[in-house]
Structure formats: structure tokens, C-alpha cells
Amino acid sequence: MEFIRRFKQDYTAAVHYLVENYRSTRHIIAAANQLIAANVDRMKTDHPIRIDRNREMLPAGGEFGQRDGLAKGKVQVIRVGDGAGQAQAAIAEVRRLRQLEVSDWSAIAVLSSTHRELAQVRALAEAAAIPIRWVAQRDKMVPLHQVREIGRFLRHLGATRNTVKRASQLAAVAAEMFGQGSTNPWVQFLTRLLDTWQQESADAALPIYEAMEFLCEACAESRREFSYGDGVTLSTVHAAKGTEYDHVLLVGNWPVRQERAKLEESRRAFYVGMTRARKTLSVFDRQDIKPSLPGALTGPAVLVRECAQEPMTESCGRLNYETLALEDMHLGFPATFSEGSEIHAALARPSPGDRLVMRSLGENGIGLVTESGFCVARLSQKAQAEWRDRLSSVAKVRVLAMAHRTADQDLEPDRRERYQVPAWEIPIVEIVFEDQYPALDRRTGF
């Protein structure tokens, strides 16, 4: 913001305020304006957002003003007891939306200040068989062009990079390599990218290297907002910038008692979360956090109501999720075994969704082993220190992807000389574990 002000001063630039909202209902806009008006350090202090001119005559609550007999299109402030009650109430609201004939799970998003509250919601959603799309922590996933299926396809194209093919022909190549209608999520991801390339290229005959450049750029962009699964989106507000959903449920820990700069930053984040909503918005006001940003919402655009807290099962209430990144793995471990060793055959078998087991290997650290007991990976020293005392808390280890690794990626010549194979694979996994949420901050950075 300071740089924008400097630009105006340095170049005597004219200022034009973009104030029309083409997304949200009038009720949502009014509630968001009321909240953000409390911030002092804003460039739009005297220029509140308004609904765009083409929708000015629509009801303030939009289509749900009539469809929803309870909220009548207003912004709901749902009072809950604590974090556990918040998760329970969020699931109840998702179910209520389904009763209002919201048939598309992906039209709903649960947004939060941190992954902490999202983990609680996810645990309950999975227990209730509600499909979810989990937006992972940034940069936890391996660069997507290194994922087994994507890398294999790119290497295949690289062998004939100067030839000319249509996007539809490349899609046929992928179908031949991985099978038509594959359920592998990475093959499906590749198929979507090739469909996009077909549209952008108008299916013209182009050099393969242009398709490769498009795929690599798309992989880099997708990694920045990596998610997996299909269903109700669970995302932090920060990761949700630039997105929009028909129905937003805004959960989290939003205290008012903090220094002004941090409070204004929190209020901006809360505002971003509110304005992701097109049709309905529900925010949850935790009564164990007083005063709070949700509690500040009042007025004719807002409906404040109580939510009876139902007891959560202890296992769901304490489940958390963490992705092990490349830095958490002993990257060269498989390379110390020769080409014909069983470990390489074992690493070729796992697919996304398969289970591994995290186990102590005694003096050899902590390993990821197959259900038959064969060790296919080891944790790095950093990750061992984090998980050594928490092994008993691990409930599941799920494979997200298999990463392709080559010897020339290692910058240490001494290590490269000890490698017995030029390339190998490493599992990228998600750990599902039981945890006490207050201890999360030091590990996740939230």
C-alpha cells in the first residue's frame, strides 16, 4: 500500500477507485464494508464497495433471500462455544446447505485463519463421508513436473521435442501410457492440462517443445495453490485470495485484543474471507474468544443466532494432517541400492491413496514401510527430530505422490559418487495424526 502511495506522489498520478463488486450479494457487501470500515490504514476509507450497477435491482439477499427460510440471505453470525463446537457447527451448516438443494459440494468452501481449525472440520467431514478438497500448505508438495506420472510424460515428449503434434494427439499418447479413464489423480490432472492446452492452441499442429513449456508453467502455477480431492474446499483465507465460491463458511480464531497493526491485518484477512462468497456467508463466533471480529458484525444485513454444541468424538476432535515435504525425506536413501534391488521394485508399486507405515528403525532412524514391513524411505534428520516422540500419535500415512529424483539433482559430488542408480523415486506422504491443537503453531508456522 505504501508503494502505491509513493507512486501517486512521485508521478502525480490520478487515482481511480475500483468499488464495484460483481460477485457478492448486497447483504454480504454491507457486512464486509461494516467490518473493514474499522481499519484506519486504508486507501478506500471514503470509498466503500458497492454492488455492480447491473445487479442493483436484485434482492439484497440474492436468490437465497427466498430459498433460505432461516437466514433469508443475510450474513449469519453463528455463536459457538469453542473450536470443537465451531467445527461441529460448520458441518451442520454444510448439511443445511445441502437441504437447501445445494447439490454441488464444490460450490461450498470452509475458509479459516489457520490450518488448525480446518483440520478439525476435515476430520468431522471425513467421518461424515462429506467429500473435501484440501488446500495444502504452500510449497509442501514436490514440484509437480517431478511427480511420477507428469515426469514420465514429459520425458516421453522430450525424446521427440522438435516434432510437431496436435494437443489431441498428445492426449491420445497420455491415454495409451496410463490407460483411458484412469482414476489416478495425477493422470487426471495431466488430462485436464492437456484439455486446456488443446483449447489454448486451438488444437493446431505445434512443436512439442511448446506443449512442454505450457505443461511446465502450468505445473509451477498449480503447485503454488496445490490441493487434492474433490468436494467442499477447505482452505486458509490467505490461500483463497483470488477465488470465489457460492457459499462460504468462515471459521477460525479472530481475536480483537492485539496491537493495532496486527488487528488491522487480521481484519483485512477476515474481509478477504467474507468477500469470497457469492450467495451465502456464515461466520462462526467463538464464545471462548472475546471480543472477536465475527462478534463485531451487526446491522440489518446480519443474522446472529446460537448453535447448540453437540459433543465431538475425541478421535475426530484431535486429528490433524501434515504433508512431509522433500526436506523431510532422506533424498538419497533409495539411490544407495543397486538397480536390481527390491527397494526399487517396491517404490514402483505405490499409487496415490495407498498406505504406508511410519516406524522406528532403531539406529537407522525413522522409516516409511509398506504394510508387509519393507522399508521404502527414511526421514531426514530434521523430520526424525520432529516425529521421534510422536510416532504413537500417527494414525495413517497416505501416499500423495511418487516423486522422480535423479543423481544430478544432488549438488554434493561425494554423495553422487555413492549413488548406485541414476534415478529413483521417493514417496510424498500425508501424515494423519492425533494432536493437541495448541502445539501446532511451532510446527506449521501459523
Secondary structure, DSSP 4 states (H G I P E B T S, - for coil): -HHHHHHHHHHT-------EESSS-HHHHHHHHHHHTT-SS-TTTT---EE-GGGTTS-TTTTHHHH-TTTTTPEEEEEESSHHHHHHHHHHHHHHHHHTT---GGGEEEEESSHHHHHHHHHHHHHTT--EEEEPPTT-SPPGGGBHHHHHHHHHHHTTTTSEE-HHHHHHHHHHHH-TT---HHHHHHHHHHHHHHHHTTT--EEHHHHHHHHHHHHHHHHHT-EESSSEEEEETTTTTT--EEEEEE-S--BS-S-HHHHHHHHHHHHHHHTTEEEEEEEEEETTSSSBTGGG--STTEEEEE-PPPPPPHHHHHEEEEE--GGGB-TTGGGGS-TTSHHHHHHTS--TT-EEEEEE-GGG-EEEE-TTS-EEEEB-HHHHHHHGGGGGGEEEEEEEEEEEEEGGG---HHHHHH-SSSEEEEEEEEEEEE--GGG-HHHH--
